[in-house]
Amino acid sequence: MPDVNLYTWDHRELLELLAKAANLDEGRWVLHVNFNLSPGNFGPSEKEIMPGILVGVARVGLQRADKNSPEALVIDAADIRPAAERKRPPRGKD
């Protein structure tokens, strides 16, 4: 079997993985992402420099959904954890 060198997840799959890692078994949750922004001058050469911005992902987490959260972005933790898994202790908190 070949070595796997890439795994990808869409936002819902990432939400489910994070909810399982946090041992959540209740509540509606959305993905929370903190970005760092850095302005600068960028370009392929000195003559083609233009103002721009770099965007970095600083942190990724879960945030409890509110009534305004779009349903397409929300997961219900009770739907993704089988009862047997709900007895595990949490992996850690921030």
N, C-alpha and C positions, 0 to 999 in steps of 0.2 A: 504494500500500500504506500502511495507517495506521501511525503511529508507535507503537512498542511502549513502554509505560511501566511494565511490571511483568514480572519474571521470578521464578519460584519453583522450588525444588527440594525434594524430600523428603530425608530423612536419607541414604538410600543414594546418591542422585544427588549430594548434597553430598560424601559420602565419595569417590565416584569422581572428582569434579572436583578435590578436594584431593590425592588420590593422584596424579593426572596432573600437577598443578602442581608437586608435590614430586618428580616423575620416579621414583616408586616402581614397581618391576617385580617385587617379591617381597614376601611376608609377608601376614599377615592383620591387618586394621586395623579399629578402631572409631572413631566420632566422639568427640572430647574437647571439652568445653565448660567454660570457667571463668565462673562467675557472680560478680557483685558484689552484695551485699545491703546495703540501707540501711534501718534502722527509722525510723519517724516516725509522726506523727498526720495522718490523711487524712480527707477527707470533702467532700461537695458544699457544705456550709455550716458555720458555727461551731457550730450546734446538733447537727450530725450527724457530728462528728469522731469517729474511732475509731482505735485503734492499728493499724498496718499495716506493710508492708514493701515496698520497691521492689526489683525484681530487674532487673539489667542484665547483658547478655552482654558480658563483657570480652574473651574470646578464643575462637577456634574452631580446632581442630586435629585431628590424627590421633594415635592411640595404638595401639601394637601390642596386638592381642587376646591374651588368655590363655585357658586351658582353661575358665574360668568364663564367658566372654563369650557371651551368647545369639547363636545363629547368625543370627537375623533382623537383628542389628545389625552383623554382620561382613561385610567385603568381602575378597576375595583380590586383591591388586594384580596378580598374574600373569594374572588373568582379564580385566582391563579395559584392558590396554595392548597394542595390536598390536606386533609385533616392530619395525616401522619406527619407531615412536614411542619405543622404549626407548633409542635412541641419543642422544636430546636431553640436553643438560646440565641439571642441577637448576636451578630458578628461584630458589632461595634457601632458607636455613635460618634457624630462629629460635634 
